Amino acid sequence: MLSYAILIACAFICCALALNAWRLIIGPTTPDRIIAVDTMYINSIALIILLGLHQGSAIYYESALLIALLGFVSTSAFCKYLLRGDIIE
């Protein structure tokens, strides 16, 4: 029963990733595209966690933490670049 729930959740998250990709391509402004990439990071983390639950392995949680860290740093750097024009002062 849990495996069916995981597969259904994966399908919904894949649908959310497709909608985020649509916003990334069509987004009228740059902040819309930044938010789309940020939510794509969050959805990919959710997929990795679900894969870890399905496989029963703890290594996937560490990779999800690394992706979360990289996603936060890259989003912050990109927003700072848009506001000021440079990343390192």
ChimeraX commands (.cxc) that place a marker at each C-alpha (Angstrom):
marker #1 position 0.00,0.00,0.00 radius 0.5
marker #1 position 2.86,2.40,0.80 radius 0.5
marker #1 position 4.49,1.73,-2.58 radius 0.5
marker #1 position 1.31,2.83,-4.36 radius 0.5
marker #1 position 1.18,6.04,-2.32 radius 0.5
marker #1 position 4.82,6.75,-3.18 radius 0.5
marker #1 position 4.16,6.21,-6.88 radius 0.5
marker #1 position 1.14,8.52,-6.81 radius 0.5
marker #1 position 3.15,11.18,-4.97 radius 0.5
marker #1 position 5.94,10.84,-7.56 radius 0.5
marker #1 position 3.42,11.35,-10.35 radius 0.5
marker #1 position 2.08,14.52,-8.73 radius 0.5
marker #1 position 5.57,15.88,-8.15 radius 0.5
marker #1 position 6.52,15.14,-11.75 radius 0.5
marker #1 position 3.44,17.07,-12.84 radius 0.5
marker #1 position 4.55,19.96,-10.62 radius 0.5
marker #1 position 8.02,19.82,-12.20 radius 0.5
marker #1 position 6.47,20.04,-15.65 radius 0.5
marker #1 position 4.44,23.07,-14.62 radius 0.5
marker #1 position 7.57,24.68,-13.15 radius 0.5
marker #1 position 9.42,24.06,-16.40 radius 0.5
marker #1 position 6.56,25.74,-18.23 radius 0.5
marker #1 position 6.86,28.79,-15.96 radius 0.5
marker #1 position 10.63,28.77,-16.49 radius 0.5
marker #1 position 10.24,28.87,-20.26 radius 0.5
marker #1 position 7.21,31.17,-20.52 radius 0.5
marker #1 position 7.75,33.34,-17.42 radius 0.5
marker #1 position 7.34,36.97,-18.41 radius 0.5
marker #1 position 9.87,38.39,-15.96 radius 0.5
marker #1 position 13.19,37.28,-14.54 radius 0.5
marker #1 position 11.92,36.97,-10.93 radius 0.5
marker #1 position 9.25,34.54,-12.18 radius 0.5
marker #1 position 12.00,32.42,-13.68 radius 0.5
marker #1 position 14.04,32.55,-10.46 radius 0.5
marker #1 position 11.05,31.37,-8.44 radius 0.5
marker #1 position 10.41,28.60,-10.97 radius 0.5
marker #1 position 13.98,27.33,-10.62 radius 0.5
marker #1 position 13.75,27.54,-6.84 radius 0.5
marker #1 position 10.57,25.48,-6.75 radius 0.5
marker #1 position 12.13,23.00,-9.18 radius 0.5
marker #1 position 14.89,22.47,-6.59 radius 0.5
marker #1 position 12.28,21.84,-3.93 radius 0.5
marker #1 position 10.38,19.39,-6.12 radius 0.5
marker #1 position 13.56,17.53,-7.05 radius 0.5
marker #1 position 14.38,17.22,-3.35 radius 0.5
marker #1 position 10.93,15.74,-2.77 radius 0.5
marker #1 position 11.49,13.22,-5.57 radius 0.5
marker #1 position 14.84,12.18,-4.11 radius 0.5
marker #1 position 13.30,11.74,-0.66 radius 0.5
marker #1 position 10.52,9.60,-2.15 radius 0.5
marker #1 position 13.10,7.52,-3.99 radius 0.5
marker #1 position 14.94,7.03,-0.70 radius 0.5
marker #1 position 11.72,5.86,0.93 radius 0.5
marker #1 position 11.00,3.50,-1.93 radius 0.5
marker #1 position 14.52,2.04,-2.01 radius 0.5
marker #1 position 14.95,1.99,1.77 radius 0.5
marker #1 position 18.36,3.66,1.60 radius 0.5
marker #1 position 19.63,6.58,3.67 radius 0.5
marker #1 position 22.14,7.83,1.09 radius 0.5
marker #1 position 19.40,9.66,-0.79 radius 0.5
marker #1 position 18.76,11.93,2.19 radius 0.5
marker #1 position 22.34,13.19,2.09 radius 0.5
marker #1 position 22.07,13.97,-1.59 radius 0.5
marker #1 position 18.79,15.81,-0.92 radius 0.5
marker #1 position 20.57,17.93,1.69 radius 0.5
marker #1 position 23.34,18.78,-0.78 radius 0.5
marker #1 position 20.84,19.79,-3.45 radius 0.5
marker #1 position 18.97,21.93,-0.91 radius 0.5
marker #1 position 22.19,23.70,0.04 radius 0.5
marker #1 position 23.17,24.32,-3.57 radius 0.5
marker #1 position 19.67,25.51,-4.42 radius 0.5
marker #1 position 19.62,28.03,-1.60 radius 0.5
marker #1 position 23.07,29.40,-2.37 radius 0.5
marker #1 position 22.44,29.67,-6.11 radius 0.5
marker #1 position 19.07,31.39,-5.66 radius 0.5
marker #1 position 20.57,33.86,-3.20 radius 0.5
marker #1 position 23.52,34.59,-5.49 radius 0.5
marker #1 position 21.28,35.09,-8.51 radius 0.5
marker #1 position 18.96,37.44,-6.64 radius 0.5
marker #1 position 21.92,39.46,-5.37 radius 0.5
marker #1 position 23.27,39.66,-8.91 radius 0.5
marker #1 position 19.94,40.98,-10.17 radius 0.5
marker #1 position 19.71,43.60,-7.44 radius 0.5
marker #1 position 23.26,44.92,-7.46 radius 0.5
marker #1 position 24.89,43.72,-10.68 radius 0.5
marker #1 position 27.71,41.89,-8.90 radius 0.5
marker #1 position 27.91,38.95,-6.55 radius 0.5
marker #1 position 31.16,39.65,-4.70 radius 0.5
marker #1 position 31.59,43.15,-3.33 radius 0.5
marker link #1:1,2 radius 0.2
marker link #1:2,3 radius 0.2
marker link #1:3,4 radius 0.2
marker link #1:4,5 radius 0.2
marker link #1:5,6 radius 0.2
marker link #1:6,7 radius 0.2
marker link #1:7,8 radius 0.2
marker link #1:8,9 radius 0.2
marker link #1:9,10 radius 0.2
marker link #1:10,11 radius 0.2
marker link #1:11,12 radius 0.2
marker link #1:12,13 radius 0.2
marker link #1:13,14 radius 0.2
marker link #1:14,15 radius 0.2
marker link #1:15,16 radius 0.2
marker link #1:16,17 radius 0.2
marker link #1:17,18 radius 0.2
marker link #1:18,19 radius 0.2
marker link #1:19,20 radius 0.2
marker link #1:20,21 radius 0.2
marker link #1:21,22 radius 0.2
marker link #1:22,23 radius 0.2
marker link #1:23,24 radius 0.2
marker link #1:24,25 radius 0.2
marker link #1:25,26 radius 0.2
marker link #1:26,27 radius 0.2
marker link #1:27,28 radius 0.2
marker link #1:28,29 radius 0.2
marker link #1:29,30 radius 0.2
marker link #1:30,31 radius 0.2
marker link #1:31,32 radius 0.2
marker link #1:32,33 radius 0.2
marker link #1:33,34 radius 0.2
marker link #1:34,35 radius 0.2
marker link #1:35,36 radius 0.2
marker link #1:36,37 radius 0.2
marker link #1:37,38 radius 0.2
marker link #1:38,39 radius 0.2
marker link #1:39,40 radius 0.2
marker link #1:40,41 radius 0.2
marker link #1:41,42 radius 0.2
marker link #1:42,43 radius 0.2
marker link #1:43,44 radius 0.2
marker link #1:44,45 radius 0.2
marker link #1:45,46 radius 0.2
marker link #1:46,47 radius 0.2
marker link #1:47,48 radius 0.2
marker link #1:48,49 radius 0.2
marker link #1:49,50 radius 0.2
marker link #1:50,51 radius 0.2
marker link #1:51,52 radius 0.2
marker link #1:52,53 radius 0.2
marker link #1:53,54 radius 0.2
marker link #1:54,55 radius 0.2
marker link #1:55,56 radius 0.2
marker link #1:56,57 radius 0.2
marker link #1:57,58 radius 0.2
marker link #1:58,59 radius 0.2
marker link #1:59,60 radius 0.2
marker link #1:60,61 radius 0.2
marker link #1:61,62 radius 0.2
marker link #1:62,63 radius 0.2
marker link #1:63,64 radius 0.2
marker link #1:64,65 radius 0.2
marker link #1:65,66 radius 0.2
marker link #1:66,67 radius 0.2
marker link #1:67,68 radius 0.2
marker link #1:68,69 radius 0.2
marker link #1:69,70 radius 0.2
marker link #1:70,71 radius 0.2
marker link #1:71,72 radius 0.2
marker link #1:72,73 radius 0.2
marker link #1:73,74 radius 0.2
marker link #1:74,75 radius 0.2
marker link #1:75,76 radius 0.2
marker link #1:76,77 radius 0.2
marker link #1:77,78 radius 0.2
marker link #1:78,79 radius 0.2
marker link #1:79,80 radius 0.2
marker link #1:80,81 radius 0.2
marker link #1:81,82 radius 0.2
marker link #1:82,83 radius 0.2
marker link #1:83,84 radius 0.2
marker link #1:84,85 radius 0.2
marker link #1:85,86 radius 0.2
marker link #1:86,87 radius 0.2
marker link #1:87,88 radius 0.2
marker link #1:88,89 radius 0.2
view
